[in-house]
Amino acid sequence: LFVRMRKNPMGYGITYKELQSDPMLLDKRRELVQQNARSLDSARMSRFNHLSNTLAITDVGRTASHFYIRYESIERFNEMLEDNLDISGSLRVLCAACEFSDLKCRVEEQMELEKLAKNCKLPVHTSLDEVAGKCNILLQNYLTGIRPRAFTLISDTNYIVQNGSRV
């Protein structure tokens, strides 16, 4: 990052004046590290002591790192997880993961998704137009052995199953 920041300071929001006063970018790098450490601390992925500038990993952070779970997903999980979560709620939390944000909700899939939604045993708490709802429907149908017909839905189902087991 330091090398890239030196080669293209404007791309990282560093002004010419900042570069002249701090050519090694120590202050900017320290600021970035502290800012990200505070973010990890707020997501309970690590503990950051701002007085001593020490950082200690938590079990949540270690698990997220081991399974390559995105920081944004951990933040969502922290918001959505409850003490008495049933299977339907657990599925809703899983489908809200940012790992599935690359999926698209396509107009041509809506009719088949509506048919697949009728096969779901558990309630789907989000609409079919949202990625979380699509993910929930495809995952429930996969678990019951019902496969979609559209190629895009088959591909999305495979993606959800592969990433869902990791998440």
JOKAGI-V407663 format. One record per run of one state. SS is the DSSP state (H for helix, E for strand, C for the rest). FROM is the first residue (numbers start at 0). TO is the last residue. Records with the same first field share a line. If there is no record, write none. Layout:
# JOKAGI-V407663
SS=FROM-TO  FROM-TO
This chain:
# JOKAGI-V407663
C=0-0  7-7  12-14  21-24  42-44  49-52  57-57  66-69  80-85  95-96  100-105  118-129  143-149  166-166
H=1-6  8-11  15-20  25-41  58-65  70-79  86-94  97-99  106-117  130-142  150-165
E=45-48  53-56
